[in-house]
Amino acid sequence: MPVKYIPYVPNTVEGQAVLDNISRTQRVLRYRDNDKVISKIMRGMPYYEMEKQEQVGEESENLVIRGECLSACAYLKEQGIKVDLVYIDPPFASGADYAKTVNIRRDPKLAEKIKKAEEELEIDELKAFEETMYGDIWQKEDYLNWMHENLMAIKSIMSETASIYVHLDTKIGHYVKILLDEVFGEEKFINEIIWYYNDKFATGGNSMDKNHDNIFLYSKEQDYVFHPIIIPKDKTTTRALRKKVDGKTVNVLDENGNKIYEQYSEKKEDDVWQIGRTISKNEYLSYSTQKPEKLLSRIIKASSNKEMTVVDFFGGSGVTAKVAHDLGRKFIHVDIGINSIQTTRDRLVEVGASFQILEIKDGVSLFRNPQQTMDKLAKLIPGLQQKVPGVGKFWFGALQDSKLGTVPVYVPNLIDGSEKVLDVPAVNRIINEELQNLEINAQKAIVYYVDVDDHKSLEKFIKDNNATQTTIELKDLKEILHAIVVEDEIETKSIKTKEGFEVEITKFVSDRLNQKINDFNEKGNLQAINKGKKFSPITISEEGLELIEYLSLDCENAEGVWSSSSEIKIDKLGYISVNGQKTKDFWNGKISADKKPLRLKIRNISGDETVKVFE
Ligand SMILES: C[S@@+](CC[C@H](N)C(=O)[O-])C[C@H]1O[C@@H](n2cnc3c(N)ncnc32)[C@H](O)[C@@H]1O
């Protein structure tokens, strides 16, 4: 359970046009008489405990937080932290699953040998498979409810002169603008920025190419920080010099009464920004939906001053945090996915930033991110089948029981934080709507929960209100979620050298990755057979070192907050960065430190981390 709920203050602005088909932060309880709202429950933001995971560099106010936007806002509010500029690029309800390409690294033993052969290879031909990072498939109403809740939470931690940039696309932008008017007030709307990119492949078809995103800019109050954006003009122009006298604009004249002409090679940027979408090679981090630094640089320069705090609650590749750091601002990066936290961490280490990594302890042990956890859950509930005839989409699937027949199973959608707590409105929907919508006769249904508002009153509510013959069994999802995270196996050999200490990784076994690679090979093989082609499967050496992306030694603590004394990151071409410094070397399977290492952390190429504590 959250430690407590923190109210969203201030309330939404009165008198705005509102969307009528969403319930907003209120959990509407309708039952018996389906049109009558019996009670509305207004929860606040769920405040969970926060655990410090790692300290990078000096103590500072910069934060990288793994968790949901909503809980991060609750934490900031509880800590009394206010932010001066918000940029968010939330999922767009685009109907897509975003995936990260995972590249197998070089086997250190063969590195030099294969270097030559690979020099002629295209990057695409490197051995790769994909990992889903997050799903962006929503019902529009659910999305808008979720968005409304997030906007309310964000507003509550904005400083008096803060502004917010909300980055959306043409499919959802107009809906969210109405929410923004409602939450911030129409008079706080400053600009709709059209980010125009004409470097996208033409898609053709019978419509015009969609080559822009919409970014809405709102302020918290009437006064806000703003600096005009000055850009070079295409052509230098000559204009008479003018000045204001008693409120009127007049020409400035020289001593002979002649106009003075000036050349202008710069101008103030308007609200259409032409910036390429393609991320340059030295910026690109294989994070789908990664935005260019140039875009964030404009936003941060226009709407913040040095030392101010810039936050991105859907931080992804960490572009906002990185650019904020470069421009001398403080940063807060929030994201729900482990890949985002790792990508951002490494990106910030490279530029020498100091920050702490925090994790929101909401009781859910995620397998990398909510989407992959949901995918994995389907396999972890014994006997669960999905898409069972007669059992609609609301249900996660069903079990077949020899005595009871088909048993529908409900699992909260971990992608939508509001579903985590099972409360009376949620149970009411199950017993009074969804059980009745079933096209099968269910004797029993299983309802999984992450948190329960009040167990006893929930059981009583079910007893008193269940008009069906179906028995409801409540089950704790956390028991399954705990089993979801299985560690990789690390074997090492440590030696004391003249310079300090050296740890050699002699073997690395990852069942999670092996499974994934086997699936990939099976699929590839099948496809190849169907197309009459040859398929060369991915094979992993006995030592398995090519499955490692990053290693770090902690010589300070054997438990608790991680402090990286020495680290190596292996890029997809096999080159290593040592303590954030890029090199042209390949990894030799070892890592060294000045002091005696107390523990070793290894991150595999899909982002799973395993820690080995030395005796
Ligand atoms: C469109 S991407 C952001 C990309 C980012 N602007 C960049 O340039 O890399 C959206 C991000 O939101 C994250 N996300 C999705 N739901 C979230 C939530 N409830 N709280 C925090 N982050 C979330 C996803 O993991 C994903 O990284």
The ligand as a Gaussian input file, in Angstrom:
#p B3LYP/6-31G(d) Opt

LIG

0 1
 C        8.110000       8.896000     -25.515000
 S        9.179000       8.223000     -24.324000
 C       10.158000       9.573000     -23.815000
 C       11.356000       9.788000     -24.700000
 C       12.260000      10.923000     -24.233000
 N       11.666000      12.215000     -24.397000
 C       13.580000      10.900000     -24.973000
 O       13.888000      11.828000     -25.695000
 O       14.298000       9.905000     -24.843000
 C        8.107000       7.953000     -22.977000
 C        8.755000       7.372000     -21.742000
 O        7.788000       7.343000     -20.693000
 C        8.054000       6.235000     -19.858000
 N        6.816000       6.003000     -19.073000
 C        5.667000       5.410000     -19.461000
 N        4.755000       5.472000     -18.475000
 C        5.337000       6.148000     -17.443000
 C        4.888000       6.568000     -16.151000
 N        3.670000       6.320000     -15.712000
 N        5.754000       7.259000     -15.376000
 C        7.011000       7.532000     -15.794000
 N        7.491000       7.155000     -17.007000
 C        6.656000       6.480000     -17.813000
 C        8.473000       5.141000     -20.808000
 O        9.273000       4.168000     -20.136000
 C        9.267000       5.940000     -21.851000
 O       10.639000       5.932000     -21.573000

